[in-house]
């Protein structure tokens, strides 16, 4: 069963500084991770970088990252960057 983590707000440079330790810890987990993005209204390159970092760390250890609840600007950005295959219900 994956570990589900709800991100409590925007994923921009300021918030990612606070989320860095959590992402590092999640990257060392021994299970799949689901990031619940339902409360994230805005994401910039810092947020994308955090997701890519987490994805790579988990993948190296044989685990998967999934994203759920993405909507609005966040969903558009992830789709534009072709990260939609990480989104639950996204196109593989």
N, C-alpha and C positions, 0 to 999 in steps of 0.2 A: 504494500500500500504506500503510495507516495506521500511525502510530507507536503502539506498545503500551507503556504505562507501568504497572508493578505498584506499587500503593500498599502499603507494607510494614506497616501497622498501622492502629489506630483513626484515625478522622477526627473528632476533637473539637477544642475550642478550642486546646489545647496543641499538638497535632500540626499543625494547620492553620497555626499561626504558622511552623513549620518548612517546611511545604509551599508557603507563599505564593509564594516566588520561583519554584519549579518550575511552579506553575500559571500565573503571569504569563508565563513563558517558553513554556509550552505554548500559551497563548492567542495568541502571536505566531507559532506555527508555520505553515508553508505546506503542511500536510497534515492529513488527518483524524487524530483521536486516539481511542484506545481505552484507558480506564482499567480495569485489572484489579483488581477489588475482592475477589478470592478470599481475601486475608489480612486483610480489614477485618471485625472482629467487632462494632464499635460505631461509629455515626455520630450526631452531634448537628447542631444548626442550623448550626454553623460548617462542617461537612463538606458539608452541603447547599448552603450559600452558596458554597463553593469550586467545587462542581460547576456551579451555575448561572452563576457568574462565567465559568468556562471555556467552558461551552456558548455563552454570549452572545458572548464574544470570538471564538471559532472561527466562529460563524455569521455575524458581521459580515464576516469575511474569506472567507466562502464555503466553509467546511469544517465537518465534522460531528464530534460527540462521541458515542461509544458507551460503554456500561458493560458489563463482563462479570464473571462470577464472583460477583455479589451473592448473599448468602444470609442467612438468619436475620433479625435485627433490621434490618440494612441493607436487605435486599430488602423487608421489610415497610414500612419508612419510605419508601423510594423509591416503592413502589406506592401507599401512602397519599397521598403528595404528588402523585400522578399523573405521576411522572417515569419510569414504567415503559416509556414509548415509547423511552427512551434505552438500555434494557437489551437486549442481544443476546438475541433470542428473546422479547422483551416484546411486548405488544399495541400495535400502532400506533394 
